[in-house]
Amino acid sequence: MTHPTRRALPFAALMVVACGGAMSYGPVTPAPTTPAELVEVYDAARVPGLEDRRFDHETYWRVVEPYLGGSVRSRAAGESAEGREIRHLTFGSGPTTVLLWSQMHGNESTASMSLADIVRFFHDSPDHPLARRIAEGSTVHMIPMLNPDGAERFRRRNAQGIDVNRDARRLQTPEGRLLKAVNDELQPNFGFNLHDQSAAVRVGNSSRGVAIALLAPAFNEARDVDDKRRRAMQVATLLIEAMEPLVQDHIAKYDDTFNPRAFGDLMGAWGASTVLIESGAWEDDPQKQHLRKANFVGILTALDAIATGRYAQYDPSIYERLAYNGRRVPDLLIAGGTIAVPGLPPLAADMLVEYELPLMKRDGIISDIGDMGESEAQDTLNVEGLYLIPMTSVLDAGGGLDVGGPAHFIVAEDAEGRRVRFLFEGGPARR
């Protein structure tokens, strides 16, 4: 691995900035329920049955159903393009309205798991002081799976091939129209736009992978900061404080260029103080269960602060000083080998591979071939002195090799493949 091992710090530790000093978040009253206490709450509230992040609509609602009713109200808000029910959950009856939506991209499920855990906490522990504060100070609305057709296929877009998060202006999709209708009905004070991002992104110019990216989206091209955007920045700062003990300095800021098609940006234009949370990746966490916990802690801390007004004590400049999402690092460099395409001269060349399922390190696709001596990658497979012989599935109709095909190779000691070392079939080598 090219990045350092990531280990959660003790909760007694405050965030430490690069210069080595303790981070000040402003004149902040201590949280009534600390992030450390929320980790203990999480252990009891974690919903079983979502250990694999690739779940469909039926699976999700089957495991969440036992925690609906009572303090958590549920209604059918509408249907997806293929007729799957999209549910709208509600908790509390306080004056501040908060709307959270997740999985508008069907393969971005981390926050959907966290919302399931939050629903269980609200259902099982409505008399917990944290739950009472949230219920009395706010009304929390959740759409945990906005794009169930995409979730069915575990892909970004809906069944019509549309990116729902780029449909806020034209509202072509039933999913986009539903979210806009809920927004118009509720006129939320705060919004949480919950997503996942690539595992390959680095924090600024560093070698640190991004675990969590935050954004208080711009509501116009000038990226002005009005009162509602300032409130979103204050919430983002408290999210840094809440989530940092779990993800250390692997927090970045998402690109704040205004996008007139995107829901997060237009929600701000429509009146909500909106915060984007993007879950990236964490070491040895292919199912994103650690980031599921980080979202649980961060979101509940934010809801508590919004319900009590405590968020207003936070300094928005802490969020603004975050490094942006930086470069994207390829998944795998296969270095030092000789590529032996049958019928062509052997070629000493390196290869870059991108995984279709990067967290699982599976289904690798060739992205580049040649001299990659200066290239950075998350992992390196050194095959110096060995030959990479493409399997038939890799070659084009004329028997040539090109980028874009599956990374399926015989790795051998000779160009004819008589002395095979191992097979590389788009993922970890089988020796």
C-alpha positions in Angstrom: 0.0 0.0 0.0 1.2 3.5 -0.8 -0.8 5.1 2.0 0.0 4.8 5.7 -2.0 2.5 8.0 -5.1 4.3 9.2 -6.0 3.7 12.8 -8.7 5.4 14.8 -7.4 7.6 17.6 -8.6 7.4 21.2 -11.6 9.6 21.7 -9.8 11.6 24.4 -7.6 13.0 21.7 -8.6 16.2 20.0 -8.1 16.8 16.3 -4.5 17.8 15.6 -3.7 19.9 12.6 -0.6 19.5 10.4 1.4 22.0 12.4 0.9 19.9 15.6 -1.4 22.1 17.5 -4.9 21.3 18.8 -7.7 22.4 16.6 -10.1 25.1 17.9 -13.6 24.8 16.6 -14.8 28.1 18.3 -16.3 28.8 21.7 -18.1 25.5 21.7 -20.2 24.2 24.6 -19.3 20.5 25.1 -21.7 18.1 23.3 -24.2 16.6 25.8 -23.6 13.2 24.2 -20.0 12.9 23.1 -18.8 11.0 20.0 -17.3 8.4 22.3 -20.7 7.8 23.9 -22.2 7.5 20.4 -19.8 4.7 19.5 -21.2 2.8 22.4 -24.8 3.7 21.2 -23.8 2.4 17.8 -22.8 -1.0 19.0 -26.3 -1.5 20.3 -28.1 0.2 17.4 -26.3 -1.5 14.5 -28.9 -3.2 12.4 -28.0 -6.8 11.5 -28.3 -8.0 7.9 -26.4 -5.1 6.2 -22.9 -6.5 6.5 -22.6 -6.6 2.7 -23.0 -3.1 1.2 -24.4 -4.6 -2.0 -28.0 -5.0 -0.9 -31.2 -4.5 -2.8 -34.5 -2.7 -2.0 -36.2 -5.8 -0.6 -33.2 -6.7 1.7 -32.9 -3.2 3.0 -36.6 -2.8 4.0 -36.8 -6.3 5.4 -34.1 -5.6 8.0 -35.4 -2.0 8.7 -39.1 -2.9 9.0 -38.9 -4.1 12.6 -37.8 -0.7 13.7 -40.7 1.2 12.0 -43.8 2.3 13.9 -43.9 3.9 17.3 -41.5 6.9 17.4 -40.5 6.4 13.7 -43.3 7.0 11.3 -43.2 5.6 7.7 -45.1 6.4 4.6 -44.8 5.6 0.9 -43.7 8.8 -0.8 -43.9 7.4 -4.3 -42.4 4.9 -6.7 -39.3 4.5 -8.8 -39.3 4.1 -12.6 -39.7 0.4 -12.2 -42.4 0.7 -9.5 -40.4 0.1 -6.4 -41.8 1.9 -3.3 -39.7 4.8 -2.1 -40.2 5.4 1.7 -40.2 8.6 3.7 -39.5 8.1 7.4 -40.1 10.8 10.1 -38.9 11.2 13.7 -39.7 13.9 16.2 -42.0 16.9 16.1 -39.8 19.9 16.9 -39.7 23.2 15.0 -36.5 22.8 12.9 -37.1 20.6 9.8 -34.2 18.4 8.6 -34.3 16.3 5.4 -31.7 13.5 4.8 -31.6 11.5 1.6 -29.3 8.7 0.7 -28.5 6.3 -2.2 -29.7 8.5 -5.0 -26.8 6.8 -6.6 -27.7 3.1 -6.3 -24.2 1.9 -5.6 -23.5 4.4 -2.8 -25.0 2.7 0.2 -22.8 3.6 3.2 -25.1 6.2 4.6 -28.2 4.1 3.9 -26.7 1.6 6.3 -26.1 4.4 8.9 -29.7 5.7 8.5 -30.9 2.1 9.2 -28.9 2.2 12.5 -30.2 5.7 13.3 -33.8 4.5 12.8 -33.2 1.6 15.1 -31.8 3.9 17.7 -34.8 6.2 17.5 -37.2 3.2 17.7 -35.5 1.3 20.5 -34.4 4.3 22.6 -36.8 7.2 22.2 -36.2 8.2 25.9 -32.4 8.4 25.5 -31.5 12.0 26.2 -30.0 12.5 22.7 -33.2 11.1 21.1 -35.4 13.3 23.2 -33.4 16.5 22.4 -33.6 15.7 18.7 -37.3 14.9 18.8 -38.1 18.0 20.8 -36.0 20.4 18.8 -36.5 19.1 15.3 -38.5 17.0 12.9 -36.2 14.6 11.1 -37.2 13.3 7.7 -35.3 10.5 5.9 -35.4 9.0 2.5 -32.9 6.2 3.0 -33.0 4.7 -0.6 -34.0 7.2 -3.2 -32.9 5.1 -6.2 -34.0 1.5 -5.5 -33.8 0.5 -9.2 -30.1 1.5 -9.1 -29.6 -0.3 -5.9 -31.2 -3.4 -7.5 -28.3 -3.4 -10.0 -25.8 -1.8 -7.6 -25.1 0.9 -10.2 -25.0 4.7 -10.1 -27.9 5.5 -12.4 -31.6 4.7 -12.3 -33.4 2.2 -14.5 -33.7 4.9 -17.2 -30.0 5.5 -17.3 -30.3 8.9 -15.7 -28.0 10.2 -12.9 -30.7 11.3 -10.4 -28.3 13.8 -8.8 -28.1 15.6 -12.2 -31.9 15.8 -12.6 -32.7 18.7 -10.2 -33.3 21.2 -12.9 -35.3 19.2 -15.5 -36.9 16.7 -13.1 -37.2 14.0 -15.8 -37.0 11.0 -13.4 -39.7 9.9 -10.9 -37.1 9.8 -8.3 -36.0 13.3 -8.9 -39.6 14.6 -9.0 -40.3 12.8 -5.7 -37.3 14.4 -3.9 -38.3 17.8 -5.2 -41.9 17.3 -4.1 -40.8 16.3 -0.6 -38.6 19.3 -0.4 -41.4 21.6 -1.5 -43.8 20.1 1.0 -41.3 20.3 3.9 -39.3 23.5 3.1 -36.5 22.0 5.3 -34.2 24.3 7.3 -31.3 21.8 6.9 -30.5 19.1 4.3 -28.1 16.2 4.3 -27.1 14.9 0.9 -25.5 11.5 1.6 -23.1 9.8 -0.9 -20.0 7.6 -1.5 -17.0 8.7 -3.5 -14.1 6.9 -5.1 -11.7 5.0 -2.9 -8.8 6.3 -4.9 -9.0 10.0 -4.0 -6.3 11.7 -1.9 -6.5 14.5 0.6 -5.1 17.6 -1.2 -1.6 16.9 -2.3 -0.9 14.4 0.4 -0.7 10.6 0.2 -3.6 10.2 2.6 -6.7 8.6 1.2 -10.0 10.4 1.8 -12.3 8.6 4.2 -14.9 11.5 4.4 -15.4 14.5 2.2 -17.6 17.3 3.2 -19.2 20.1 1.3 -21.5 23.1 2.1 -22.6 23.5 -1.5 -22.6 26.8 -3.4 -26.0 28.0 -4.4 -24.8 30.2 -7.2 -21.9 30.5 -9.6 -20.3 33.2 -7.5 -20.2 30.8 -4.6 -21.5 33.4 -2.3 -21.8 32.8 1.4 -25.2 33.9 2.8 -26.7 33.0 6.2 -28.0 29.6 5.1 -24.6 28.5 3.6 -22.8 29.8 6.6 -25.0 27.6 8.8 -24.1 24.6 6.5 -20.4 25.4 7.0 -20.9 25.5 10.7 -22.5 22.1 10.6 -19.6 20.8 8.5 -17.1 22.1 11.1 -18.9 20.2 13.9 -18.9 17.1 11.6 -15.1 17.3 11.4 -15.0 17.4 15.2 -17.3 14.5 15.6 -15.9 12.2 12.9 -12.1 13.0 13.2 -11.5 10.6 16.1 -12.8 7.8 13.8 -11.0 8.8 10.6 -8.2 11.1 11.8 -6.9 13.5 9.2 -8.5 11.6 6.3 -11.2 14.3 5.8 -11.3 16.6 2.8 -13.5 19.2 1.2 -15.5 18.3 -1.9 -15.3 20.5 -5.0 -17.6 23.5 -4.4 -18.1 24.5 -8.0 -21.8 25.3 -8.5 -23.7 22.8 -10.5 -27.1 24.0 -11.7 -28.3 20.4 -12.3 -27.4 18.9 -8.9 -29.8 18.5 -6.0 -27.3 19.5 -3.3 -26.6 22.8 -5.0 -30.2 23.6 -5.8 -31.5 22.6 -2.4 -29.3 25.5 -1.1 -30.8 27.8 -3.7 -34.3 26.6 -2.6 -33.6 27.6 1.0 -32.0 24.7 2.9 -28.7 24.8 4.7 -27.3 21.7 2.9 -24.3 19.5 3.8 -22.9 16.9 1.5 -21.2 13.9 3.2 -19.2 11.6 0.8 -17.8 8.3 2.2 -14.6 7.3 0.6 -12.6 4.4 1.8 -10.8 3.1 4.9 -8.0 0.5 5.3 -9.2 -3.1 5.4 -12.9 -2.0 5.3 -14.2 -3.3 1.9 -17.8 -3.4 3.1 -17.5 0.2 4.5 -18.6 -0.9 8.0 -16.2 1.5 9.7 -17.4 4.4 7.6 -21.0 3.3 8.4 -20.1 3.9 12.1 -18.4 7.2 11.3 -21.6 8.4 9.5 -23.8 7.3 12.4 -21.7 9.2 14.9 -21.4 12.3 12.7 -25.0 12.5 11.6 -26.5 12.0 15.1 -24.0 14.6 16.5 -25.1 17.0 13.8 -28.8 16.4 14.4 -28.4 17.0 18.1 -26.5 20.3 17.5 -29.2 21.4 15.0 -32.0 20.5 17.3 -30.5 22.5 20.2 -28.9 25.3 18.2 -25.5 24.3 19.4 -24.2 24.3 15.8 -24.2 28.1 15.8 -21.1 28.1 18.1 -18.9 26.5 15.4 -16.4 28.4 13.4 -17.1 27.9 9.6 -13.5 28.8 8.7 -12.4 25.4 10.1 -14.4 23.7 7.3 -13.2 26.3 4.8 -9.6 25.5 5.6 -10.0 21.8 4.7 -7.8 20.6 1.8 -9.9 19.8 -1.2 -10.3 16.3 -2.7 -7.0 15.9 -4.5 -5.6 13.6 -7.2 -7.1 10.2 -8.0 -4.6 7.4 -7.6 -4.9 4.3 -9.9 -5.7 1.1 -8.2 -2.8 -1.1 -9.2 0.6 -0.9 -11.0 1.9 -4.1 -12.4 5.6 -3.3 -12.8 8.8 -4.8 -14.3 7.3 -7.5 -16.5 7.5 -8.4 -20.1 4.2 -8.5 -22.0 4.1 -11.5 -24.4 1.2 -11.3 -26.8 1.1 -14.5 -29.0 2.4 -13.7 -32.5 3.9 -10.3 -31.5 7.4 -9.3 -30.2 7.7 -9.4 -26.4 7.5 -5.9 -24.9 9.0 -4.8 -21.6 6.2 -2.6 -20.2 4.4 -1.7 -17.1 0.6 -1.8 -16.7 -2.0 0.2 -14.8 -5.2 -1.6 -13.7 -8.4 -0.1 -12.4 -10.9 -2.3 -10.5 -14.6 -2.3 -11.3 -15.0 -3.2 -7.6 -12.1 -1.3 -6.1 -12.9 -2.0 -2.4 -13.0 -5.7 -3.2 -10.0 -5.5 -5.5 -11.9 -7.4 -8.2 -12.7 -7.2 -11.9 -9.6 -5.3 -13.0 -9.6 -3.4 -16.3 -6.4 -2.4 -18.1 -6.2 1.4 -18.1 -2.7 2.0 -19.5 0.3 0.1 -20.8 3.9 1.4 -21.2 6.6 3.1 -19.2 4.9 3.8 -15.9 8.1 4.6 -14.0 6.8 7.8 -12.4 3.2 6.5 -11.8 1.7 6.3 -8.3 -0.8 3.5 -7.4 -2.5 2.3 -4.4 -0.9 -1.2 -4.8 2.0 -2.4 -6.8 2.5 -6.0 -8.1 6.2 -6.5 -9.0 6.6 -9.1 -11.7 10.3 -8.3 -12.6 11.8 -11.1 -14.7 8.4 -12.6 -15.5 6.2 -12.6 -18.6 2.6 -11.5 -18.7 0.8 -13.6 -21.3 -2.7 -12.2 -22.1 -5.6 -14.7 -21.9 -7.9 -14.9 -24.9 -10.5 -12.7 -23.2 -8.0 -9.8 -23.2 -7.2 -9.7 -27.0 -9.2 -7.9 -29.6 -10.6 -9.5 -32.8 -7.2 -9.2 -34.5 -5.3 -10.7 -31.7 -3.9 -7.4 -30.4 -3.8 -6.0 -26.9 -5.4 -2.6 -26.0 -6.5 -0.7 -22.9 -10.1 -1.2 -21.7 -10.1 -4.9 -21.7 -10.1 -7.2 -18.6 -6.7 -7.7 -16.9 -6.5 -11.4 -17.3 -3.0 -12.8 -17.6 -0.9 -15.9 -17.2 2.3 -14.8 -15.3 5.1 -17.2 -16.3 8.8 -17.6 -16.3 8.9 -18.0 -20.1 7.1 -16.3 -23.0 5.3 -19.4 -24.0 3.7 -20.0 -20.6 5.3 -23.3 -20.0 6.4 -22.4 -16.5 3.5 -20.7 -14.9 4.0 -18.8 -11.6 0.4 -17.7 -11.1 -2.8 -16.4 -12.8 -3.9 -12.7 -12.5 -7.6 -12.6 -13.4 -8.6 -9.1 -12.6 -7.8 -9.3 -8.9 -5.4 -10.8 -6.3 -3.1 -13.3 -7.9 -4.0 -17.0 -7.6 -0.7 -18.8 -7.2 
